[in-house]
Amino acid sequence: HSPEVIVIDEPMVGLDPKSVHLVKRILKEKSKEGVTIFLSTHTLSLAEELADRVGIIHKGRLIAEGSVEDLKEISKMNNLTDLFLELTQ
């Protein structure tokens, strides 16, 4: 089975550290193989680590979208958590 797209919601919830490491490795490998991965998470540090592009949704609306680096540069924030908190206050 070789999907072109994977949709995954909160993949690390309830996992032990070893399993988290394994899932991250698999997602990174699939991405390098050209698989598109849609990852939904409230763990913004995970999005920073894994995503090429992110979208931040608040109250059902997309309020920011772009590469992690672009969003941090534009907002002058050090991480996605700070950006999210700033945008949603």
C-alpha positions, 0 to 999 in steps of 0.5 A: 500500500503506497498512499499519495496522501495521509491524513492523521489527527493527533498522532502522538496522543497517548503514545509512550516516548519510544512510540512517539519517536517511531511515528515521527520517523515514519512520518519524516520518511513518508514525507521524503518519499513524496507523500503529502501528510495532513497532520492535525495537532494541538501540539505546536512543537510537533508541527514545528518539528515535522511540518513544511507548511502550517495552518493555524485555525482559530474558531473555525477560521484559518488565521495564519498559513505558511512555512514555519520559518516564514510565520516566525519571521513575519511575526517576530515570534520564536515559535508557533506557540507564541504566535498562536497565543498572540493571534488568538488573544 
